Amino acid sequence: MTLTQQQFDRVNLAFTKQSEIYDEYESTNKVLHWMRQQVYRVALKYLNEGDKILELNSGTGTDAIFFAKNGFNVLATDLSDGMIEKIRNKILKEKLSDKIRVTQCSFTELEKLYPEKFDFIFSNFGGLNCADDLSEVIKHFPNLLNKGGRIMIVIMPPFCPWELVQIFRGKIKFALRRFNKTGAASNVEGIQFKTFYYSAGDFKKSLSNNFKVIYRQGLGIFTPVPQMEKFQKRFPRLLKLLNRTDEKLSRYFPFNLTGDHLILVAEYNPKTN
């Protein structure tokens, strides 16, 4: 068994366990809810009416349901057995089987979807950070996109201000974990696996010359990371102020290169001779 297969087996198990509690966790997490709304604002800006969406690491289907209710057709994919089950249950509950299809598929095995074409490839909240080589995922995109199609990924970068300040609390290893090029140990529901962090520059390097990056935005620069739940409860007014500061500055340099996550959009226009 390869290391990659071991990694993905652990990810499958971890997120299958998390699928049982994820929706409830998000419903009470103000930062996570705010982050998702920022992602939707950008996505709707770059989606065109009638676009066909391929979603990677779809989780429990929250984003797929949102896109479907906004008139888009979605192919939702995920590696996790548990997440796939949750998506299918939601589709039935929401009566959206005419708008959403589901395929259990790793983002490193996207050739299974050939020759189907899409207008928009979407990956939210660091799902692609489970890949130890971002280019091994993105290499599939030209075969899956129509000309003029776009990709939008929300990914965790190395530089996260709220994690770096943990140095002053003596949590040096935690504060610097994102800079580990061989991956940082993550623990989800008691399952250990590695997470790899990618900058906007890493994303650009992984693209072929047929792609052009058209948008960058930091997400969670001034706003604390979602895991800081006590902060959310103790300082609700301050949290709203930090949210607004993020919303005003996160699109501009250097804030569009840092944060708990980055929102990155690129457009595909293959060159012809």
Secondary structure, 3 states (H helix, E strand, C coil): CCHHHHHHHHHHHHHHHHCCCHHHHHHCCHHHHHHHHHHHHHHHHHCCCCCEEEEECCCCCHHHHHHHHCCCEEEEEECCHHHHHHHHHHHHHHCCCCCEEEEECCCCCHHHHCCCCEEEEEECCCHHHHCCCCHHHHCCHHHCEEEEEEEEEEECCCCCHHHHHHHHHCCHHHHCHHHCCCCEEEEECCEEEEECCCCHHHHHHHCCCCEEEEEEEEECCCCCCCCCHHHHHHCHHHHHHHHHHHHHHCCCCCHHHCCCEEEEEEEECCCCC
